[in-house]
Amino acid sequence: MTTQDKATIGKKGEILPKKSLREVAGIKPGDKVIIEAYPGKLIINKIYSVEELLEMPIISKGTPEEIKKEIEKVAQLQEKITNEEY
């Protein structure tokens, strides 16, 4: 899910995302974030606490190598389906 909204930069350079954007991102007062800067663009990523990470659902099991192979297999299947459709 992607949400966009406009914001105005304050006199001291602060950026205050609206509540709806913070809710979608799961960012609450006091959370830590990493901000990446690119020409004309800022990307804000939440830094999750250990407790938050442990509460997240497991999306895959296995070794990093097994997961990488699984991702590659899915990518190949998606490419095959895309080529067949077009």
N, CA, C and O atoms as a GROMACS GRO file, in nm:
protein
  344
    1MET      N    1   0.085  -0.118   0.000
    1MET     CA    2   0.000   0.000   0.000
    1MET      C    3   0.089   0.124   0.000
    1MET      O    4   0.180   0.135   0.081
    2THR      N    5   0.062   0.215  -0.090
    2THR     CA    6   0.137   0.339  -0.098
    2THR      C    7   0.042   0.455  -0.077
    2THR      O    8  -0.069   0.458  -0.130
    3THR      N    9   0.087   0.551   0.002
    3THR     CA   10   0.008   0.671   0.029
    3THR      C   11   0.096   0.793   0.008
    3THR      O   12   0.214   0.792   0.044
    4GLN      N   13   0.040   0.896  -0.048
    4GLN     CA   14   0.114   1.021  -0.069
    4GLN      C   15   0.034   1.136  -0.010
    4GLN      O   16  -0.088   1.130   0.001
    5ASP      N   17   0.106   1.241   0.029
    5ASP     CA   18   0.041   1.363   0.074
    5ASP      C   19   0.145   1.474   0.068
    5ASP      O   20   0.265   1.447   0.068
    6LYS      N   21   0.100   1.597   0.063
    6LYS     CA   22   0.191   1.711   0.061
    6LYS      C   23   0.224   1.753   0.204
    6LYS      O   24   0.145   1.734   0.296
    7ALA      N   25   0.342   1.810   0.221
    7ALA     CA   26   0.382   1.867   0.349
    7ALA      C   27   0.463   1.992   0.319
    7ALA      O   28   0.517   2.007   0.210
    8THR      N   29   0.471   2.082   0.415
    8THR     CA   30   0.549   2.203   0.401
    8THR      C   31   0.669   2.194   0.494
    8THR      O   32   0.657   2.151   0.608
    9ILE      N   33   0.783   2.236   0.445
    9ILE     CA   34   0.904   2.238   0.527
    9ILE      C   35   0.896   2.359   0.619
    9ILE      O   36   0.871   2.470   0.574
   10GLY      N   37   0.917   2.336   0.749
   10GLY     CA   38   0.910   2.444   0.847
   10GLY      C   39   1.028   2.539   0.837
   10GLY      O   40   1.123   2.515   0.763
   11LYS      N   41   1.020   2.649   0.912
   11LYS     CA   42   1.124   2.753   0.910
   11LYS      C   43   1.261   2.699   0.947
   11LYS      O   44   1.362   2.748   0.897
   12LYS      N   45   1.266   2.598   1.035
   12LYS     CA   46   1.393   2.540   1.079
   12LYS      C   47   1.430   2.415   0.999
   12LYS      O   48   1.525   2.345   1.034
   13GLY      N   49   1.356   2.387   0.891
   13GLY     CA   50   1.386   2.272   0.806
   13GLY      C   51   1.318   2.143   0.848
   13GLY      O   52   1.345   2.038   0.791
   14GLU      N   53   1.229   2.150   0.948
   14GLU     CA   54   1.164   2.028   0.995
   14GLU      C   55   1.056   1.983   0.897
   14GLU      O   56   0.993   2.065   0.830
   15ILE      N   57   1.038   1.853   0.891
   15ILE     CA   58   0.935   1.792   0.806
   15ILE      C   59   0.838   1.720   0.899
   15ILE      O   60   0.880   1.638   0.980
   16LEU      N   61   0.711   1.751   0.888
   16LEU     CA   62   0.611   1.690   0.973
   16LEU      C   63   0.510   1.615   0.887
   16LEU      O   64   0.412   1.674   0.840
   17PRO      N   65   0.532   1.484   0.866
   17PRO     CA   66   0.435   1.407   0.787
   17PRO      C   67   0.300   1.402   0.859
   17PRO      O   68   0.294   1.395   0.981
   18LYS      N   69   0.195   1.406   0.781
   18LYS     CA   70   0.060   1.401   0.839
   18LYS      C   71   0.036   1.266   0.905
   18LYS      O   72   0.103   1.167   0.875
   19LYS      N   73  -0.061   1.264   0.995
   19LYS     CA   74  -0.091   1.145   1.074
   19LYS      C   75  -0.119   1.023   0.986
   19LYS      O   76  -0.074   0.913   1.017
   20SER      N   77  -0.192   1.042   0.877
   20SER     CA   78  -0.225   0.929   0.789
   20SER      C   79  -0.100   0.863   0.732
   20SER      O   80  -0.095   0.741   0.720
   21LEU      N   81   0.000   0.944   0.698
   21LEU     CA   82   0.126   0.888   0.645
   21LEU      C   83   0.202   0.814   0.755
   21LEU      O   84   0.257   0.706   0.731
   22ARG      N   85   0.206   0.872   0.874
   22ARG     CA   86   0.276   0.806   0.985
   22ARG      C   87   0.209   0.674   1.020
   22ARG      O   88   0.276   0.576   1.051
   23GLU      N   89   0.076   0.672   1.016
   23GLU     CA   90   0.004   0.548   1.048
   23GLU      C   91   0.034   0.439   0.946
   23GLU      O   92   0.058   0.324   0.985
   24VAL      N   93   0.033   0.472   0.818
   24VAL     CA   94   0.063   0.373   0.715
   24VAL      C   95   0.204   0.318   0.733
   24VAL      O   96   0.227   0.198   0.718
   25ALA      N   97   0.300   0.406   0.766
   25ALA     CA   98   0.439   0.367   0.785
   25ALA      C   99   0.464   0.300   0.919
   25ALA      O  100   0.570   0.241   0.941
   26GLY      N  101   0.366   0.309   1.010
   26GLY     CA  102   0.385   0.250   1.142
   26GLY      C  103   0.485   0.326   1.227
   26GLY      O  104   0.550   0.269   1.315
   27ILE      N  105   0.499   0.456   1.201
   27ILE     CA  106   0.594   0.540   1.273
   27ILE      C  107   0.520   0.619   1.380
   27ILE      O  108   0.423   0.690   1.352
   28LYS      N  109   0.568   0.605   1.504
   28LYS     CA  110   0.506   0.673   1.618
   28LYS      C  111   0.606   0.768   1.684
   28LYS      O  112   0.727   0.752   1.664
   29PRO      N  113   0.558   0.865   1.761
   29PRO     CA  114   0.650   0.954   1.832
   29PRO      C  115   0.752   0.874   1.913
   29PRO      O  116   0.716   0.780   1.984
   30GLY      N  117   0.877   0.911   1.902
   30GLY     CA  118   0.984   0.844   1.975
   30GLY      C  119   1.052   0.733   1.897
   30GLY      O  120   1.159   0.687   1.937
   31ASP      N  121   0.993   0.689   1.784
   31ASP     CA  122   1.057   0.586   1.702
   31ASP      C  123   1.185   0.641   1.640
   31ASP      O  124   1.197   0.761   1.616
   32LYS      N  125   1.278   0.552   1.615
   32LYS     CA  126   1.402   0.588   1.545
   32LYS      C  127   1.382   0.560   1.397
   32LYS      O  128   1.316   0.464   1.359
   33VAL      N  129   1.441   0.646   1.313
   33VAL     CA  130   1.433   0.629   1.168
   33VAL      C  131   1.570   0.651   1.105
   33VAL      O  132   1.657   0.715   1.163
   34ILE      N  133   1.585   0.598   0.985
   34ILE     CA  134   1.702   0.627   0.902
   34ILE      C  135   1.650   0.710   0.785
   34ILE      O  136   1.548   0.676   0.724
   35ILE      N  137   1.719   0.818   0.754
   35ILE     CA  138   1.679   0.903   0.643
   35ILE      C  139   1.787   0.898   0.537
   35ILE      O  140   1.903   0.931   0.563
   36GLU      N  141   1.749   0.856   0.416
   36GLU     CA  142   1.840   0.852   0.303
   36GLU      C  143   1.813   0.975   0.216
   36GLU      O  144   1.697   1.008   0.190
   37ALA      N  145   1.918   1.040   0.171
   37ALA     CA  146   1.901   1.160   0.088
   37ALA      C  147   1.956   1.135  -0.053
   37ALA      O  148   2.066   1.083  -0.070
   38TYR      N  149   1.877   1.172  -0.151
   38TYR     CA  150   1.913   1.168  -0.292
   38TYR      C  151   1.875   1.303  -0.351
   38TYR      O  152   1.795   1.374  -0.291
   39PRO      N  153   1.929   1.341  -0.466
   39PRO     CA  154   1.890   1.469  -0.524
   39PRO      C  155   1.738   1.478  -0.541
   39PRO      O  156   1.677   1.401  -0.616
   40GLY      N  157   1.678   1.572  -0.471
   40GLY     CA  158   1.534   1.595  -0.481
   40GLY      C  159   1.448   1.493  -0.408
   40GLY      O  160   1.326   1.491  -0.427
   41LYS      N  161   1.507   1.408  -0.324
   41LYS     CA  162   1.430   1.302  -0.262
   41LYS      C  163   1.486   1.264  -0.125
   41LYS      O  164   1.607   1.256  -0.107
   42LEU      N  165   1.397   1.241  -0.029
   42LEU     CA  166   1.433   1.184   0.101
   42LEU      C  167   1.352   1.057   0.119
   42LEU      O  168   1.234   1.052   0.086
   43ILE      N  169   1.415   0.953   0.171
   43ILE     CA  170   1.346   0.828   0.202
   43ILE      C  171   1.363   0.803   0.351
   43ILE      O  172   1.475   0.800   0.402
   44ILE      N  173   1.251   0.785   0.420
   44ILE     CA  174   1.252   0.764   0.565
   44ILE      C  175   1.214   0.619   0.592
   44ILE      O  176   1.108   0.573   0.550
   45ASN      N  177   1.301   0.547   0.662
   45ASN     CA  178   1.275   0.408   0.698
   45ASN      C  179   1.278   0.392   0.849
   45ASN      O  180   1.370   0.440   0.916
   46LYS      N  181   1.177   0.326   0.902
   46LYS     CA  182   1.170   0.302   1.046
   46LYS      C  183   1.276   0.200   1.086
   46LYS      O  184   1.303   0.105   1.013
   47ILE      N  185   1.337   0.222   1.202
   47ILE     CA  186   1.429   0.124   1.261
   47ILE      C  187   1.346   0.048   1.365
   47ILE      O  188   1.302   0.106   1.464
   48TYR      N  189   1.327  -0.080   1.342
   48TYR     CA  190   1.244  -0.161   1.432
   48TYR      C  191   1.324  -0.205   1.553
   48TYR      O  192   1.443  -0.235   1.544
   49SER      N  193   1.256  -0.210   1.667
   49SER     CA  194   1.317  -0.261   1.789
   49SER      C  195   1.321  -0.414   1.781
   49SER      O  196   1.251  -0.473   1.699
   50VAL      N  197   1.402  -0.476   1.864
   50VAL     CA  198   1.410  -0.622   1.867
   50VAL      C  199   1.272  -0.680   1.898
   50VAL      O  200   1.232  -0.780   1.838
   51GLU      N  201   1.201  -0.618   1.989
   51GLU     CA  202   1.068  -0.666   2.026
   51GLU      C  203   0.973  -0.662   1.906
   51GLU      O  204   0.898  -0.757   1.883
   52GLU      N  205   0.976  -0.552   1.830
   52GLU     CA  206   0.891  -0.541   1.712
   52GLU      C  207   0.928  -0.647   1.608
   52GLU      O  208   0.840  -0.707   1.547
   53LEU      N  209   1.057  -0.670   1.589
   53LEU     CA  210   1.101  -0.770   1.492
   53LEU      C  211   1.055  -0.910   1.531
   53LEU      O  212   1.014  -0.988   1.445
   54LEU      N  213   1.062  -0.940   1.660
   54LEU     CA  214   1.020  -1.073   1.706
   54LEU      C  215   0.870  -1.095   1.692
   54LEU      O  216   0.825  -1.209   1.682
   55GLU      N  217   0.791  -0.987   1.691
   55GLU     CA  218   0.647  -0.998   1.675
   55GLU      C  219   0.604  -1.011   1.528
   55GLU      O  220   0.490  -1.047   1.500
   56MET      N  221   0.696  -0.983   1.435
   56MET     CA  222   0.662  -0.989   1.293
   56MET      C  223   0.646  -1.134   1.248
   56MET      O  224   0.713  -1.224   1.298
   57PRO      N  225   0.554  -1.156   1.152
   57PRO     CA  226   0.536  -1.293   1.103
   57PRO      C  227   0.659  -1.342   1.027
   57PRO      O  228   0.730  -1.264   0.964
   58ILE      N  229   0.682  -1.472   1.033
   58ILE     CA  230   0.792  -1.532   0.957
   58ILE      C  231   0.745  -1.547   0.814
   58ILE      O  232   0.642  -1.610   0.789
   59ILE      N  233   0.818  -1.489   0.720
   59ILE     CA  234   0.776  -1.495   0.580
   59ILE      C  235   0.849  -1.602   0.501
   59ILE      O  236   0.810  -1.634   0.389
   60SER      N  237   0.956  -1.658   0.559
   60SER     CA  238   1.029  -1.763   0.491
   60SER      C  239   1.114  -1.837   0.593
   60SER      O  240   1.154  -1.781   0.695
   61LYS      N  241   1.139  -1.962   0.564
   61LYS     CA  242   1.225  -2.041   0.650
   61LYS      C  243   1.336  -2.101   0.566
   61LYS      O  244   1.318  -2.126   0.447
   62GLY      N  245   1.449  -2.123   0.628
   62GLY     CA  246   1.561  -2.186   0.558
   62GLY      C  247   1.686  -2.104   0.573
   62GLY      O  248   1.688  -2.000   0.639
   63THR      N  249   1.790  -2.152   0.509
   63THR     CA  250   1.917  -2.081   0.511
   63THR      C  251   1.911  -1.966   0.412
   63THR      O  252   1.823  -1.964   0.325
   64PRO      N  253   2.001  -1.869   0.423
   64PRO     CA  254   2.002  -1.761   0.325
   64PRO      C  255   2.015  -1.812   0.181
   64PRO      O  256   1.955  -1.756   0.089
   65GLU      N  257   2.093  -1.916   0.162
   65GLU     CA  258   2.110  -1.973   0.027
   65GLU      C  259   1.980  -2.032  -0.025
   65GLU      O  260   1.945  -2.013  -0.142
   66GLU      N  261   1.907  -2.104   0.062
   66GLU     CA  262   1.779  -2.163   0.020
   66GLU      C  263   1.677  -2.055  -0.013
   66GLU      O  264   1.602  -2.067  -0.109
   67ILE      N  265   1.675  -1.950   0.066
   67ILE     CA  266   1.582  -1.840   0.041
   67ILE      C  267   1.617  -1.770  -0.090
   67ILE      O  268   1.527  -1.735  -0.167
   68LYS      N  269   1.745  -1.750  -0.115
   68LYS     CA  270   1.788  -1.686  -0.240
   68LYS      C  271   1.745  -1.770  -0.360
   68LYS      O  272   1.696  -1.715  -0.459
   69LYS      N  273   1.761  -1.902  -0.352
   69LYS     CA  274   1.718  -1.990  -0.462
   69LYS      C  275   1.567  -1.982  -0.483
   69LYS      O  276   1.520  -1.981  -0.596
   70GLU      N  277   1.492  -1.976  -0.372
   70GLU     CA  278   1.347  -1.966  -0.381
   70GLU      C  279   1.306  -1.836  -0.449
   70GLU      O  280   1.215  -1.835  -0.532
   71ILE      N  281   1.371  -1.726  -0.413
   71ILE     CA  282   1.342  -1.596  -0.475
   71ILE      C  283   1.373  -1.599  -0.624
   71ILE      O  284   1.296  -1.549  -0.706
   72GLU      N  285   1.488  -1.658  -0.660
   72GLU     CA  286   1.525  -1.667  -0.801
   72GLU      C  287   1.425  -1.751  -0.880
   72GLU      O  288   1.392  -1.718  -0.994
   73LYS      N  289   1.376  -1.859  -0.819
   73LYS     CA  290   1.278  -1.946  -0.884
   73LYS      C  291   1.149  -1.870  -0.910
   73LYS      O  292   1.091  -1.880  -1.019
   74VAL      N  293   1.103  -1.794  -0.813
   74VAL     CA  294   0.980  -1.715  -0.829
   74VAL      C  295   1.001  -1.608  -0.936
   74VAL      O  296   0.911  -1.583  -1.016
   75ALA      N  297   1.117  -1.544  -0.937
   75ALA     CA  298   1.146  -1.440  -1.037
   75ALA      C  299   1.143  -1.499  -1.178
   75ALA      O  300   1.090  -1.437  -1.271
   76GLN      N  301   1.200  -1.618  -1.195
   76GLN     CA  302   1.198  -1.685  -1.326
   76GLN      C  303   1.054  -1.717  -1.369
   76GLN      O  304   1.018  -1.699  -1.485
   77LEU      N  305   0.974  -1.764  -1.274
   77LEU     CA  306   0.834  -1.795  -1.305
   77LEU      C  307   0.759  -1.668  -1.344
   77LEU      O  308   0.681  -1.670  -1.440
   78GLN      N  309   0.781  -1.560  -1.272
   78GLN     CA  310   0.714  -1.433  -1.305
   78GLN      C  311   0.756  -1.384  -1.443
   78GLN      O  312   0.674  -1.334  -1.520
   79GLU      N  313   0.884  -1.398  -1.475
   79GLU     CA  314   0.933  -1.356  -1.607
   79GLU      C  315   0.870  -1.440  -1.716
   79GLU      O  316   0.830  -1.387  -1.820
   80LYS      N  317   0.859  -1.571  -1.695
   80LYS     CA  318   0.797  -1.661  -1.793
   80LYS      C  319   0.651  -1.621  -1.816
   80LYS      O  320   0.605  -1.613  -1.930
   81ILE      N  321   0.579  -1.597  -1.707
   81ILE     CA  322   0.437  -1.559  -1.719
   81ILE      C  323   0.424  -1.425  -1.793
   81ILE      O  324   0.337  -1.410  -1.879
   82THR      N  325   0.510  -1.329  -1.761
   82THR     CA  326   0.507  -1.199  -1.827
   82THR      C  327   0.534  -1.213  -1.976
   82THR      O  328   0.464  -1.152  -2.056
   83ASN      N  329   0.633  -1.293  -2.014
   83ASN     CA  330   0.667  -1.312  -2.154
   83ASN      C  331   0.553  -1.382  -2.230
   83ASN      O  332   0.529  -1.351  -2.347
   84GLU      N  333   0.483  -1.473  -2.165
   84GLU     CA  334   0.371  -1.542  -2.229
   84GLU      C  335   0.254  -1.447  -2.251
   84GLU      O  336   0.182  -1.458  -2.351
   85GLU      N  337   0.233  -1.352  -2.157
   85GLU     CA  338   0.122  -1.258  -2.170
   85GLU      C  339   0.147  -1.154  -2.278
   85GLU      O  340   0.052  -1.105  -2.339
   86TYR      N  341   0.273  -1.120  -2.301
   86TYR     CA  342   0.306  -1.017  -2.398
   86TYR      C  343   0.380  -1.077  -2.511
   86TYR      O  344   0.418  -1.007  -2.605
   0.00000   0.00000   0.00000
